[in-house]
Amino acid sequence: MEILQAVCQLVVGLGILNVWLLRFNKATPYRGRQAGNLKEEFAAYGLPKWAIYVVGAVKLPAAVALLVGLAIPALVVPAASVLAVLMLGAIIMHFKVQDAGQKFLPASLVLLLCLVIIFI
């Protein structure tokens, strides 16, 4: 079970960092509506411009905490819990704009992995 939790931590932590640091300004098939980057995606959801900075300021440290949690386990459940709440919010936003099912996939998988991390 420890190995499963560690793999989930790596996948979620590195995945979040990838999206927010490497793919921030890139289009993907999973962005809400027809957004070409994260800023456009947040705008498509009707969120204020500052929301992206607040979400990033919470999401990035939580992702790093999951990775650091491999050495400091006390960080893992709080970080995974924060990310689970954010992924639930992302799923709600996809519903709000009536996105196609495939656009829900990353947030749904990350939510599932966070729940695995929390409950192992």
KOLKOL-291911 format. One record per atom (N, C-alpha, C, O): atom name; z, x, y. Coordinates in nm, 4 decimals. Last residue first. Layout:
# residues N
(pt CA; (Z; X; Y))
...
//
This chain:
# residues 120
(pt N; (0.2059; -0.5606; 0.5606))
(pt CA; (0.2227; -0.4689; 0.4453))
(pt C; (0.3607; -0.4098; 0.4511))
(pt O; (0.3974; -0.3300; 0.3648))
(pt N; (0.1789; -0.7078; 0.7943))
(pt CA; (0.2495; -0.7686; 0.6812))
(pt C; (0.2595; -0.6815; 0.5572))
(pt O; (0.3166; -0.7247; 0.4571))
(pt N; (0.0400; -0.5474; 0.9784))
(pt CA; (0.1707; -0.6047; 1.0131))
(pt C; (0.2478; -0.6481; 0.8895))
(pt O; (0.3689; -0.6273; 0.8811))
(pt N; (-0.2006; -0.4860; 0.8438))
(pt CA; (-0.1104; -0.3796; 0.8893))
(pt C; (0.0300; -0.4347; 0.9124))
(pt O; (0.1281; -0.3739; 0.8699))
(pt N; (-0.3067; -0.7445; 0.8144))
(pt CA; (-0.2763; -0.6630; 0.6956))
(pt C; (-0.1763; -0.5541; 0.7326))
(pt O; (-0.0785; -0.5323; 0.6610))
(pt N; (-0.3432; -0.8043; 1.0835))
(pt CA; (-0.2474; -0.8827; 1.0053))
(pt C; (-0.2102; -0.8106; 0.8757))
(pt O; (-0.0950; -0.8154; 0.8326))
(pt N; (-0.5398; -0.6178; 1.1438))
(pt CA; (-0.4107; -0.6092; 1.2123))
(pt C; (-0.3041; -0.6879; 1.1367))
(pt O; (-0.1893; -0.6447; 1.1265))
(pt N; (-0.7488; -0.7162; 0.9849))
(pt CA; (-0.6915; -0.5836; 0.9567))
(pt C; (-0.5552; -0.5658; 1.0237))
(pt O; (-0.4652; -0.5051; 0.9658))
(pt N; (-0.7923; -0.9644; 1.1179))
(pt CA; (-0.7525; -0.9599; 0.9770))
(pt C; (-0.6878; -0.8264; 0.9423))
(pt O; (-0.5833; -0.8234; 0.8773))
(pt N; (-0.8739; -0.8673; 1.3695))
(pt CA; (-0.7553; -0.9522; 1.3568))
(pt C; (-0.7045; -0.9494; 1.2138))
(pt O; (-0.5845; -0.9334; 1.1915))
(pt N; (-1.1065; -0.7354; 1.2911))
(pt CA; (-0.9968; -0.6566; 1.3478))
(pt C; (-0.8676; -0.7370; 1.3418))
(pt O; (-0.7620; -0.6812; 1.3120))
(pt N; (-1.2577; -0.9575; 1.2060))
(pt CA; (-1.2218; -0.8509; 1.1113))
(pt C; (-1.1054; -0.7666; 1.1625))
(pt O; (-1.0160; -0.7306; 1.0858))
(pt N; (-1.2795; -1.1004; 1.4476))
(pt CA; (-1.2166; -1.1620; 1.3300))
(pt C; (-1.1727; -1.0563; 1.2291))
(pt O; (-1.0633; -1.0648; 1.1733))
(pt N; (-1.4174; -0.9227; 1.6102))
(pt CA; (-1.2823; -0.9640; 1.6492))
(pt C; (-1.2084; -1.0246; 1.5299))
(pt O; (-1.0884; -1.0025; 1.5133))
(pt N; (-1.6648; -0.9001; 1.4585))
(pt CA; (-1.5758; -0.7861; 1.4840))
(pt C; (-1.4325; -0.8268; 1.5193))
(pt O; (-1.3371; -0.7717; 1.4644))
(pt N; (-1.7554; -1.1900; 1.4386))
(pt CA; (-1.7251; -1.1019; 1.3261))
(pt C; (-1.6335; -0.9845; 1.3594))
(pt O; (-1.5307; -0.9695; 1.2932))
(pt N; (-1.8468; -1.3457; 1.6392))
(pt CA; (-1.7033; -1.3539; 1.6095))
(pt C; (-1.6606; -1.2465; 1.5096))
(pt O; (-1.5419; -1.2160; 1.4982))
(pt N; (-2.1156; -1.3207; 1.6289))
(pt CA; (-2.0479; -1.2575; 1.7423))
(pt C; (-1.8960; -1.2584; 1.7248))
(pt O; (-1.8254; -1.1804; 1.7887))
(pt N; (-2.1981; -1.4752; 1.4156))
(pt CA; (-2.1973; -1.3289; 1.3991))
(pt C; (-2.1211; -1.2594; 1.5116))
(pt O; (-2.0676; -1.1504; 1.4915))
(pt N; (-2.1929; -1.7450; 1.5180))
(pt CA; (-2.0911; -1.6949; 1.4267))
(pt C; (-2.0835; -1.5437; 1.4140))
(pt O; (-1.9741; -1.4886; 1.4026))
(pt N; (-2.2702; -1.7633; 1.8688))
(pt CA; (-2.3077; -1.7721; 1.7274))
(pt C; (-2.2006; -1.7045; 1.6419))
(pt O; (-2.1273; -1.6176; 1.6892))
(pt N; (-2.0520; -1.9034; 2.1216))
(pt CA; (-2.1313; -1.7958; 2.0619))
(pt C; (-2.1650; -1.8266; 1.9163))
(pt O; (-2.0972; -1.9054; 1.8502))
(pt N; (-1.9307; -2.0771; 2.3117))
(pt CA; (-2.0093; -2.1267; 2.1989))
(pt C; (-2.1051; -2.0228; 2.1418))
(pt O; (-2.2226; -2.0503; 2.1173))
(pt N; (-1.7485; -1.9939; 2.4903))
(pt CA; (-1.8892; -1.9860; 2.5329))
(pt C; (-1.9855; -2.0270; 2.4214))
(pt O; (-2.1071; -2.0132; 2.4353))
(pt N; (-1.5160; -2.0423; 2.3376))
(pt CA; (-1.5318; -2.1008; 2.4717))
(pt C; (-1.6772; -2.1028; 2.5159))
(pt O; (-1.7240; -2.2016; 2.5723))
(pt N; (-1.5440; -1.8787; 2.1145))
(pt CA; (-1.5514; -2.0241; 2.0991))
(pt C; (-1.5826; -2.0902; 2.2334))
(pt O; (-1.6644; -2.1818; 2.2416))
(pt N; (-1.5027; -1.6339; 2.2437))
(pt CA; (-1.6309; -1.6589; 2.1771))
(pt C; (-1.6505; -1.8096; 2.1547))
(pt O; (-1.7604; -1.8617; 2.1738))
(pt N; (-1.2359; -1.6724; 2.3267))
(pt CA; (-1.3420; -1.6579; 2.4271))
(pt C; (-1.4802; -1.6818; 2.3662))
(pt O; (-1.5659; -1.7432; 2.4298))
(pt N; (-1.1086; -1.6763; 2.0775))
(pt CA; (-1.1044; -1.7959; 2.1625))
(pt C; (-1.2150; -1.7895; 2.2682))
(pt O; (-1.2802; -1.8901; 2.2960))
(pt N; (-1.1502; -1.4111; 2.0057))
(pt CA; (-1.2088; -1.5186; 1.9250))
(pt C; (-1.2141; -1.6479; 2.0055))
(pt O; (-1.3136; -1.7203; 2.0012))
(pt N; (-0.9936; -1.2855; 2.2000))
(pt CA; (-1.1386; -1.2600; 2.1946))
(pt C; (-1.2098; -1.3698; 2.1154))
(pt O; (-1.3172; -1.4155; 2.1544))
(pt N; (-0.7375; -1.3763; 2.1268))
(pt CA; (-0.7942; -1.4113; 2.2573))
(pt C; (-0.9452; -1.3926; 2.2597))
(pt O; (-1.0170; -1.4754; 2.3158))
(pt N; (-0.7189; -1.2452; 1.8837))
(pt CA; (-0.7157; -1.3912; 1.8853))
(pt C; (-0.7736; -1.4425; 2.0172))
(pt O; (-0.8492; -1.5396; 2.0192))
(pt N; (-0.7145; -0.9870; 1.9830))
(pt CA; (-0.8287; -1.0294; 1.9017))
(pt C; (-0.8338; -1.1820; 1.8913))
(pt O; (-0.9421; -1.2406; 1.8902))
(pt N; (-0.4655; -0.9864; 2.1142))
(pt CA; (-0.5884; -0.9660; 2.1914))
(pt C; (-0.7122; -1.0101; 2.1132))
(pt O; (-0.8054; -1.0650; 2.1720))
(pt N; (-0.2973; -1.0198; 1.8914))
(pt CA; (-0.2987; -1.1209; 1.9983))
(pt C; (-0.4264; -1.1087; 2.0812))
(pt O; (-0.4886; -1.2096; 2.1146))
(pt N; (-0.3560; -0.7809; 1.7571))
(pt CA; (-0.3821; -0.9099; 1.6927))
(pt C; (-0.3896; -1.0211; 1.7966))
(pt O; (-0.4779; -1.1067; 1.7905))
(pt N; (-0.2623; -0.5902; 1.9374))
(pt CA; (-0.4061; -0.5999; 1.9120))
(pt C; (-0.4428; -0.7310; 1.8442))
(pt O; (-0.5493; -0.7867; 1.8708))
(pt N; (0.0133; -0.6405; 1.9167))
(pt CA; (-0.0551; -0.6527; 2.0461))
(pt C; (-0.2049; -0.6708; 2.0242))
(pt O; (-0.2669; -0.7574; 2.0859))
(pt N; (0.0478; -0.5781; 1.6445))
(pt CA; (0.0784; -0.7121; 1.6951))
(pt C; (0.0087; -0.7379; 1.8281))
(pt O; (-0.0483; -0.8450; 1.8492))
(pt N; (-0.0124; -0.3086; 1.6324))
(pt CA; (-0.0975; -0.4023; 1.5582))
(pt C; (-0.0744; -0.5455; 1.6066))
(pt O; (-0.1679; -0.6255; 1.6093))
(pt N; (0.2039; -0.2126; 1.7886))
(pt CA; (0.0647; -0.1907; 1.8302))
(pt C; (-0.0290; -0.2895; 1.7616))
(pt O; (-0.1159; -0.3477; 1.8266))
(pt N; (0.4340; -0.2907; 1.6361))
(pt CA; (0.4127; -0.3389; 1.7732))
(pt C; (0.2673; -0.3240; 1.8192))
(pt O; (0.2137; -0.4147; 1.8827))
(pt N; (0.3703; -0.1526; 1.3879))
(pt CA; (0.3775; -0.2995; 1.3942))
(pt C; (0.3651; -0.3505; 1.5380))
(pt O; (0.2914; -0.4464; 1.5609))
(pt N; (0.3618; 0.1326; 1.4716))
(pt CA; (0.2540; 0.0606; 1.4054))
(pt C; (0.2605; -0.0907; 1.4231))
(pt O; (0.1637; -0.1507; 1.4696))
(pt N; (0.5680; 0.2867; 1.5657))
(pt CA; (0.4684; 0.2381; 1.6617))
(pt C; (0.3707; 0.1361; 1.6021))
(pt O; (0.3050; 0.0623; 1.6755))
(pt N; (0.7134; 0.3802; 1.3523))
(pt CA; (0.7747; 0.2770; 1.4364))
(pt C; (0.6765; 0.2178; 1.5373))
(pt O; (0.7003; 0.1087; 1.5891))
(pt N; (0.5739; 0.5978; 1.2353))
(pt CA; (0.5553; 0.4618; 1.1857))
(pt C; (0.6150; 0.3504; 1.2726))
(pt O; (0.5693; 0.2363; 1.2653))
(pt N; (0.4190; 0.8500; 1.3370))
(pt CA; (0.5400; 0.7843; 1.3892))
(pt C; (0.5309; 0.6363; 1.3539))
(pt O; (0.4842; 0.5569; 1.4356))
(pt N; (0.1859; 0.9186; 1.2100))
(pt CA; (0.2950; 1.0169; 1.2102))
(pt C; (0.4274; 0.9544; 1.2544))
(pt O; (0.5346; 0.9998; 1.2144))
(pt N; (0.0404; 0.6924; 1.2395))
(pt CA; (0.0298; 0.7612; 1.1107))
(pt C; (0.1400; 0.8655; 1.0967))
(pt O; (0.1826; 0.8973; 0.9857))
(pt N; (0.0725; 0.6271; 1.5041))
(pt CA; (0.1605; 0.5640; 1.4059))
(pt C; (0.1480; 0.6208; 1.2666))
(pt O; (0.2361; 0.5998; 1.1833))
(pt N; (-0.1397; 0.7295; 1.6294))
(pt CA; (-0.0170; 0.8103; 1.6338))
(pt C; (0.0835; 0.7569; 1.5314))
(pt O; (0.1673; 0.8306; 1.4795))
(pt N; (-0.3044; 0.5050; 1.5789))
(pt CA; (-0.3390; 0.6369; 1.5247))
(pt C; (-0.2167; 0.7283; 1.5215))
(pt O; (-0.1929; 0.7969; 1.4220))
(pt N; (-0.1684; 0.3043; 1.7163))
(pt CA; (-0.1963; 0.2888; 1.5725))
(pt C; (-0.2279; 0.4231; 1.5085))
(pt O; (-0.1835; 0.4516; 1.3973))
(pt N; (-0.1727; 0.4119; 1.9736))
(pt CA; (-0.0435; 0.3987; 1.9035))
(pt C; (-0.0636; 0.3769; 1.7539))
(pt O; (0.0156; 0.4255; 1.6732))
(pt N; (-0.4407; 0.3793; 2.0363))
(pt CA; (-0.3876; 0.5158; 2.0205))
(pt C; (-0.2553; 0.5112; 1.9438))
(pt O; (-0.2291; 0.5966; 1.8591))
(pt N; (-0.4399; 0.1005; 2.0565))
(pt CA; (-0.5248; 0.1670; 1.9572))
(pt C; (-0.4761; 0.3089; 1.9304))
(pt O; (-0.4709; 0.3531; 1.8156))
(pt N; (-0.2643; 0.0686; 2.2713))
(pt CA; (-0.2296; 0.0107; 2.1407))
(pt C; (-0.3123; 0.0755; 2.0296))
(pt O; (-0.2607; 0.1022; 1.9211))
(pt N; (-0.4045; 0.1937; 2.4800))
(pt CA; (-0.2795; 0.2534; 2.4302))
(pt C; (-0.2368; 0.1963; 2.2949))
(pt O; (-0.1793; 0.2680; 2.2130))
(pt N; (-0.6291; 0.0025; 2.4842))
(pt CA; (-0.6461; 0.1450; 2.4536))
(pt C; (-0.5160; 0.2123; 2.4089))
(pt O; (-0.5169; 0.2826; 2.3079))
(pt N; (-0.5159; -0.2527; 2.5511))
(pt CA; (-0.5842; -0.2295; 2.4237))
(pt C; (-0.5955; -0.0814; 2.3879))
(pt O; (-0.5734; -0.0441; 2.2727))
(pt N; (-0.4103; -0.2345; 2.8090))
(pt CA; (-0.3240; -0.2735; 2.6969))
(pt C; (-0.3865; -0.2299; 2.5642))
(pt O; (-0.3181; -0.1771; 2.4766))
(pt N; (-0.6176; -0.1590; 2.9660))
(pt CA; (-0.4904; -0.0877; 2.9834))
(pt C; (-0.3899; -0.1227; 2.8742))
(pt O; (-0.2951; -0.0478; 2.8503))
(pt N; (-0.8098; -0.3501; 2.8951))
(pt CA; (-0.8277; -0.2096; 2.8565))
(pt C; (-0.6981; -0.1303; 2.8643))
(pt O; (-0.6716; -0.0448; 2.7798))
(pt N; (-0.6942; -0.5750; 3.0192))
(pt CA; (-0.7130; -0.5730; 2.8740))
(pt C; (-0.7299; -0.4287; 2.8251))
(pt O; (-0.6704; -0.3900; 2.7245))
(pt N; (-0.7062; -0.4862; 3.2864))
(pt CA; (-0.5772; -0.5213; 3.2251))
(pt C; (-0.5883; -0.5147; 3.0730))
(pt O; (-0.5030; -0.4563; 3.0062))
(pt N; (-0.9795; -0.4548; 3.3203))
(pt CA; (-0.8910; -0.3391; 3.3381))
(pt C; (-0.7543; -0.3649; 3.2761))
(pt O; (-0.6937; -0.2740; 3.2193))
(pt N; (-1.0754; -0.7096; 3.2815))
(pt CA; (-1.1213; -0.6035; 3.1919))
(pt C; (-1.0297; -0.4809; 3.2003))
(pt O; (-1.0059; -0.4125; 3.1007))
(pt N; (-0.9640; -0.8535; 3.4939))
(pt CA; (-0.9171; -0.8773; 3.3571))
(pt C; (-0.9574; -0.7654; 3.2622))
(pt O; (-0.8814; -0.7303; 3.1720))
(pt N; (-1.0833; -0.8195; 3.7396))
(pt CA; (-0.9691; -0.7335; 3.7080))
(pt C; (-0.9242; -0.7464; 3.5623))
(pt O; (-0.8534; -0.6590; 3.5121))
(pt N; (-1.2777; -1.0231; 3.7493))
(pt CA; (-1.3188; -0.8824; 3.7344))
(pt C; (-1.2039; -0.7916; 3.6919))
(pt O; (-1.2249; -0.6968; 3.6162))
(pt N; (-1.1819; -1.3104; 3.5480))
(pt CA; (-1.1917; -1.2369; 3.6744))
(pt C; (-1.2225; -1.0889; 3.6482))
(pt O; (-1.1967; -1.0368; 3.5397))
(pt N; (-1.3978; -1.4713; 3.3053))
(pt CA; (-1.2745; -1.4001; 3.3401))
(pt C; (-1.2913; -1.3272; 3.4732))
(pt O; (-1.4022; -1.2866; 3.5079))
(pt N; (-1.6117; -1.5954; 3.1920))
(pt CA; (-1.5531; -1.6559; 3.3109))
(pt C; (-1.4230; -1.5921; 3.3534))
(pt O; (-1.3459; -1.6514; 3.4289))
(pt N; (-1.7459; -1.4760; 2.9931))
(pt CA; (-1.6320; -1.5590; 2.9515))
(pt C; (-1.5660; -1.6287; 3.0700))
(pt O; (-1.4759; -1.7107; 3.0523))
(pt N; (-1.9194; -1.3220; 3.1369))
(pt CA; (-1.9743; -1.4341; 3.0604))
(pt C; (-1.8644; -1.5291; 3.0142))
(pt O; (-1.8877; -1.6490; 2.9983))
(pt N; (-1.7441; -1.1222; 3.2252))
(pt CA; (-1.7987; -1.2174; 3.3226))
(pt C; (-1.8539; -1.3410; 3.2514))
(pt O; (-1.8372; -1.4528; 3.3001))
(pt N; (-1.7098; -0.9873; 2.9854))
(pt CA; (-1.5934; -1.0500; 3.0478))
(pt C; (-1.6380; -1.1532; 3.1505))
(pt O; (-1.5773; -1.2597; 3.1621))
(pt N; (-1.9765; -0.8983; 2.9567))
(pt CA; (-1.9156; -0.9858; 2.8568))
(pt C; (-1.7945; -1.0589; 2.9153))
(pt O; (-1.7795; -1.1795; 2.8959))
(pt N; (-2.0143; -0.7277; 3.1686))
(pt CA; (-2.0936; -0.8503; 3.1629))
(pt C; (-2.0338; -0.9501; 3.0642))
(pt O; (-2.0398; -1.0712; 3.0856))
(pt N; (-1.8355; -0.5279; 3.0854))
(pt CA; (-1.8145; -0.5987; 3.2123))
(pt C; (-1.8908; -0.7304; 3.2142))
(pt O; (-1.8375; -0.8329; 3.2566))
(pt N; (-1.9511; -0.4393; 2.8405))
(pt CA; (-1.8209; -0.5073; 2.8430))
(pt C; (-1.7965; -0.5836; 2.9728))
(pt O; (-1.7418; -0.6939; 2.9696))
(pt N; (-2.3045; -0.5278; 2.8324))
(pt CA; (-2.1937; -0.4322; 2.8313))
(pt C; (-2.0618; -0.5099; 2.8424))
(pt O; (-2.0624; -0.6326; 2.8524))
(pt N; (-2.4794; -0.7336; 2.8219))
(pt CA; (-2.5312; -0.6023; 2.7870))
(pt C; (-2.4246; -0.4944; 2.7845))
(pt O; (-2.4500; -0.3824; 2.7400))
(pt N; (-2.4485; -1.0688; 2.7041))
(pt CA; (-2.3948; -0.9560; 2.7799))
(pt C; (-2.4491; -0.8234; 2.7281))
(pt O; (-2.4632; -0.8030; 2.6075))
(pt N; (-2.5164; -1.3218; 2.6263))
(pt CA; (-2.6232; -1.2204; 2.6250))
(pt C; (-2.5781; -1.0943; 2.6988))
(pt O; (-2.6618; -1.0206; 2.7509))
(pt N; (-2.2212; -1.4126; 2.4671))
(pt CA; (-2.3452; -1.4624; 2.5282))
(pt C; (-2.4532; -1.3563; 2.5162))
(pt O; (-2.4787; -1.3061; 2.4067))
(pt N; (-2.0399; -1.1182; 2.3836))
(pt CA; (-2.0448; -1.2597; 2.4174))
(pt C; (-2.1697; -1.2950; 2.4960))
(pt O; (-2.2172; -1.2180; 2.5796))
(pt N; (-2.1681; -0.8802; 2.1500))
(pt CA; (-2.1194; -0.9130; 2.2833))
(pt C; (-2.1356; -1.0629; 2.3100))
(pt O; (-2.2315; -1.1256; 2.2651))
(pt N; (-2.2899; -0.8085; 1.9135))
(pt CA; (-2.1640; -0.8835; 1.9066))
(pt C; (-2.1079; -0.9213; 2.0430))
(pt O; (-2.0061; -0.9903; 2.0488))
(pt N; (-2.5028; -0.6398; 1.9265))
(pt CA; (-2.5306; -0.7792; 1.8878))
(pt C; (-2.4059; -0.8677; 1.8900))
(pt O; (-2.4156; -0.9889; 1.8705))
(pt N; (-2.4533; -0.4581; 2.2321))
(pt CA; (-2.4401; -0.4687; 2.0872))
(pt C; (-2.4709; -0.6139; 2.0510))
(pt O; (-2.4653; -0.7014; 2.1373))
(pt N; (-2.5168; -0.2355; 2.5024))
(pt CA; (-2.5333; -0.3663; 2.4393))
(pt C; (-2.5097; -0.3539; 2.2896))
(pt O; (-2.5420; -0.2520; 2.2285))
(pt N; (-2.2804; -0.0260; 2.6691))
(pt CA; (-2.3946; -0.0452; 2.5798))
(pt C; (-2.3971; -0.1870; 2.5242))
(pt O; (-2.2931; -0.2492; 2.5023))
(pt N; (-2.0573; 0.0622; 2.8037))
(pt CA; (-2.1761; 0.0253; 2.8823))
(pt C; (-2.3001; 0.0012; 2.7973))
(pt O; (-2.4122; 0.0072; 2.8476))
(pt N; (-1.8790; 0.1123; 2.5883))
(pt CA; (-1.8395; 0.0285; 2.7023))
(pt C; (-1.9604; -0.0242; 2.7784))
(pt O; (-1.9653; -0.1420; 2.8136))
(pt N; (-1.8933; 0.2742; 2.3696))
(pt CA; (-1.9903; 0.1644; 2.3791))
(pt C; (-1.9631; 0.0706; 2.4966))
(pt O; (-2.0190; -0.0389; 2.5027))
(pt N; (-1.6889; 0.4636; 2.3961))
(pt CA; (-1.8253; 0.5087; 2.3680))
(pt C; (-1.9298; 0.4002; 2.3903))
(pt O; (-2.0435; 0.4308; 2.4263))
(pt N; (-1.4559; 0.3164; 2.4708))
(pt CA; (-1.4866; 0.4454; 2.5321))
(pt C; (-1.6322; 0.4879; 2.5124))
(pt O; (-1.6925; 0.5432; 2.6043))
(pt N; (-1.4436; 0.0696; 2.3399))
(pt CA; (-1.3998; 0.0785; 2.4801))
(pt C; (-1.4352; 0.2105; 2.5470))
(pt O; (-1.4436; 0.2160; 2.6697))
(pt N; (-1.5452; 0.1138; 2.0807))
(pt CA; (-1.5986; 0.0063; 2.1652))
(pt C; (-1.5664; 0.0301; 2.3122))
(pt O; (-1.6521; 0.0126; 2.3987))
(pt N; (-1.3863; 0.3350; 1.9951))
(pt CA; (-1.5324; 0.3409; 1.9966))
(pt C; (-1.5910; 0.2372; 2.0924))
(pt O; (-1.6763; 0.2695; 2.1751))
(pt N; (-1.1279; 0.2310; 2.0069))
(pt CA; (-1.1646; 0.3427; 2.0945))
(pt C; (-1.3166; 0.3562; 2.1053))
(pt O; (-1.3690; 0.3856; 2.2127))
(pt N; (-1.1524; 0.0377; 1.8036))
(pt CA; (-1.1238; -0.0033; 1.9416))
(pt C; (-1.1638; 0.1073; 2.0386))
(pt O; (-1.2265; 0.0805; 2.1411))
(pt N; (-1.2006; 0.2105; 1.5823))
(pt CA; (-1.2961; 0.1070; 1.6204))
(pt C; (-1.2775; 0.0611; 1.7643))
(pt O; (-1.3747; 0.0472; 1.8386))
(pt N; (-0.9695; 0.3625; 1.5649))
(pt CA; (-1.0953; 0.4287; 1.5998))
(pt C; (-1.2020; 0.3280; 1.6430))
(pt O; (-1.2839; 0.3572; 1.7301))
(pt N; (-0.7867; 0.1495; 1.5013))
(pt CA; (-0.7669; 0.2407; 1.6137))
(pt C; (-0.8958; 0.3062; 1.6586))
(pt O; (-0.9281; 0.3055; 1.7774))
(pt N; (-0.9034; 0.0286; 1.2692))
(pt CA; (-0.8785; -0.0475; 1.3920))
(pt C; (-0.8679; 0.0454; 1.5123))
(pt O; (-0.9331; 0.0226; 1.6142))
(pt N; (-0.9235; 0.2471; 1.0897))
(pt CA; (-1.0400; 0.1644; 1.1200))
(pt C; (-1.0199; 0.0905; 1.2519))
(pt O; (-1.1090; 0.0897; 1.3369))
(pt N; (-0.6565; 0.3444; 1.0857))
(pt CA; (-0.7677; 0.4297; 1.1283))
(pt C; (-0.8889; 0.3466; 1.1701))
(pt O; (-0.9499; 0.3729; 1.2737))
(pt N; (-0.5191; 0.1197; 0.9869))
(pt CA; (-0.4839; 0.1781; 1.1165))
(pt C; (-0.5975; 0.2630; 1.1704))
(pt O; (-0.6311; 0.2542; 1.2885))
(pt N; (-0.6408; 0.0942; 0.7349))
(pt CA; (-0.6543; -0.0127; 0.8345))
(pt C; (-0.6224; 0.0389; 0.9744))
(pt O; (-0.6920; 0.0051; 1.0702))
(pt N; (-0.5496; 0.3313; 0.6185))
(pt CA; (-0.6932; 0.3101; 0.6359))
(pt C; (-0.7177; 0.2021; 0.7412))
(pt O; (-0.8051; 0.2169; 0.8267))
(pt N; (-0.2720; 0.2787; 0.6168))
(pt CA; (-0.3255; 0.3924; 0.6929))
(pt C; (-0.4750; 0.3768; 0.7189))
(pt O; (-0.5223; 0.4057; 0.8288))
(pt N; (-0.2632; 0.0578; 0.4417))
(pt CA; (-0.2180; 0.0438; 0.5808))
(pt C; (-0.2758; 0.1568; 0.6672))
(pt O; (-0.3229; 0.1322; 0.7782))
(pt N; (-0.3559; 0.1794; 0.2074))
(pt CA; (-0.4281; 0.0669; 0.2657))
(pt C; (-0.3909; 0.0492; 0.4126))
(pt O; (-0.4777; 0.0281; 0.4972))
(pt N; (-0.1503; 0.3655; 0.1676))
(pt CA; (-0.2867; 0.4127; 0.1917))
(pt C; (-0.3702; 0.3019; 0.2553))
(pt O; (-0.4472; 0.3281; 0.3477))
(pt N; (0.0666; 0.2004; 0.1191))
(pt CA; (0.0688; 0.2899; 0.2356))
(pt C; (-0.0717; 0.3389; 0.2699))
(pt O; (-0.1070; 0.3521; 0.3871))
(pt N; (0.0000; 0.0817; -0.1194))
(pt CA; (0.0000; 0.0000; 0.0000))
(pt C; (0.0000; 0.0861; 0.1258))
(pt O; (-0.0595; 0.0491; 0.2271))
//
